[in-house]
Amino acid sequence: MKKLPSMVKQAISRVAISMMLFATLIIFSTSIFYQGLLKNSSKKHAEQLSSFYKTRIFQINEEWERWIRDFKSGIEFSHLLENLETHQEKITAYLSFQEMDQHFHYFLLQTKGGNTVFDFGNGFPKKGITTEEDYYFNAEDGLLKIFRGLIWLGNEQDMGKFSIFFCIDNKLF
């Protein structure tokens, strides 16, 4: 076998080293470019998700407020709360018939003084909720959005307060 002259060997080794350095440079620059694309893409995706959830939360809040207005009007218009002796049965029947437990998590009705007149729903967490909170969280129920307002309880009791609790979870979105 014929030996290659040392200059040819040197040239081949330099070309090989140059090709390896060039390949390393290409891999490195491609990696940096790809990371930049991923970062940009994830930023856009996060902005789109943020925009979607902001819009969706606004829509849900409007739907809840409209539903609460109609719900309150229906109860006041039907005079369900005016007779103290029968209001429990009447409003329970009304809520059950309307399948209201599928719309909200819990409904609490109180006199102006804070005495409970009626409650309806899925295991109300009575401890730890103040009247000022808009949101409530516990491990059992998760995150609850609380809407409050005034409602007519009839001539005997005048105005009262209601609180409606909506569950905020994945199925909501």
C-alpha positions in Angstrom: 0.0 0.0 0.0 1.3 3.4 -0.9 1.8 6.0 1.7 0.2 9.4 1.3 2.6 12.3 1.4 2.5 14.2 4.6 1.1 17.4 3.0 -1.9 15.4 1.6 -2.5 13.9 5.1 -2.3 17.3 6.6 -4.7 18.8 4.1 -7.2 15.9 4.6 -7.0 16.3 8.4 -7.5 20.1 8.1 -10.5 19.6 5.7 -11.9 17.0 8.1 -11.5 19.3 11.1 -13.0 22.2 9.2 -16.0 20.1 8.2 -16.5 19.0 11.9 -16.2 22.7 13.1 -18.6 23.8 10.4 -21.1 21.0 11.3 -20.8 21.9 15.0 -21.5 25.6 14.1 -24.5 24.6 12.0 -25.9 22.4 14.8 -25.3 25.1 17.4 -26.9 27.9 15.3 -29.8 25.7 14.4 -30.3 24.9 18.1 -30.3 28.6 19.1 -32.7 29.4 16.2 -35.1 26.6 17.2 -35.1 27.7 20.9 -36.0 31.2 19.8 -38.8 29.8 17.7 -40.1 27.7 20.6 -39.9 30.7 23.0 -41.8 32.9 20.5 -44.4 30.2 19.8 -45.0 29.5 23.5 -45.3 33.2 24.2 -47.9 33.5 21.4 -49.8 30.4 22.7 -49.8 31.8 26.2 -51.2 35.2 24.9 -53.9 33.4 22.9 -54.9 31.3 26.0 -54.9 34.4 28.2 -57.1 36.2 25.7 -59.4 33.2 25.3 -59.9 32.8 29.1 -60.4 36.6 29.7 -63.1 36.6 27.0 -64.7 33.4 28.3 -64.7 34.6 31.9 -66.3 37.8 30.9 -69.0 35.9 28.9 -69.6 33.5 31.8 -69.9 36.4 34.2 -72.4 38.2 32.0 -74.4 34.9 31.6 -74.5 34.4 35.3 -75.6 38.0 36.0 -78.4 37.7 33.4 -79.5 34.4 34.8 -79.5 35.7 38.4 -81.6 38.7 37.3 -84.1 36.4 35.6 -84.0 33.9 38.6 -84.6 36.7 41.1 -87.4 38.2 39.0 -89.1 34.8 38.7 -89.1 34.2 42.5 -90.3 37.7 43.3 -93.0 37.7 40.5 -94.4 34.4 41.7 -94.6 35.6 45.3 -93.0 32.4 46.6 -91.4 34.0 49.6 -94.3 36.1 50.9 -96.1 33.4 53.0 -93.7 32.4 55.8 -95.6 29.1 56.5 -95.3 27.7 53.0 -92.4 29.4 51.4 -90.0 26.5 52.1 -92.1 24.0 50.2 -93.0 26.3 47.4 -89.5 27.5 46.7 -88.0 24.0 47.0 -90.6 22.8 44.5 -89.8 25.7 42.2 -86.1 25.1 42.3 -86.4 21.4 41.9 -88.8 21.8 38.9 -86.5 24.3 37.2 -83.5 21.9 37.9 -81.7 24.9 39.4 -79.1 22.7 41.1 -77.6 22.3 37.6 -77.2 26.0 37.2 -75.6 26.9 40.6 -73.8 25.2 43.4 -75.7 26.7 46.3 -78.5 29.3 47.0 -78.8 31.0 50.4 -81.6 33.3 51.3 -81.4 35.5 54.4 -83.3 38.3 56.2 -81.7 41.7 56.3 -80.4 40.8 59.7 -78.7 37.7 58.4 -81.0 35.0 59.6 -81.3 32.1 57.2 -84.7 31.9 55.6 -83.9 29.2 53.0 -80.9 27.3 51.6 -80.7 25.0 48.7 -77.9 23.2 47.0 -74.9 20.8 47.2 -73.5 20.9 50.7 -73.0 24.5 51.6 -69.7 25.3 53.3 -71.2 27.3 56.2 -68.0 27.8 58.0 -65.5 30.5 56.9 -67.6 32.5 54.5 -68.1 36.2 55.2 -70.6 38.4 53.4 -67.9 40.5 51.7 -66.2 37.7 49.7 -66.7 37.4 46.0 -64.9 34.1 45.8 -64.6 31.1 48.2 -62.3 28.1 48.0 -62.2 24.8 49.9 -60.9 21.4 49.0 -64.4 19.8 48.7 -66.1 22.3 46.5 -63.2 23.9 44.8 -63.5 27.6 43.7 -66.9 29.2 44.1 -68.0 32.6 42.7 -70.5 34.3 45.0 -73.1 36.7 43.7 -75.1 38.7 46.2 -78.2 40.9 46.0 -81.4 42.0 47.6 -84.7 40.2 47.2 -88.3 41.0 48.2 -89.4 38.6 51.0 -92.9 39.9 51.3 -94.7 42.5 53.4 -94.0 40.7 56.7 -90.2 40.6 56.2 -89.6 43.4 53.7 -86.3 43.1 51.8 -83.9 40.2 52.3 -80.5 39.1 51.0 -79.6 36.3 48.6 -76.3 34.7 47.8 -75.8 32.4 44.8 -72.7 30.3 44.6 -71.4 29.1 41.2 -68.7 26.5 40.9 -65.7 27.4 38.8 -64.1 24.4 37.3 -62.8 22.9 34.0 -66.2 21.9 32.7 -67.3 25.5 33.0 -64.9 26.5 30.2 
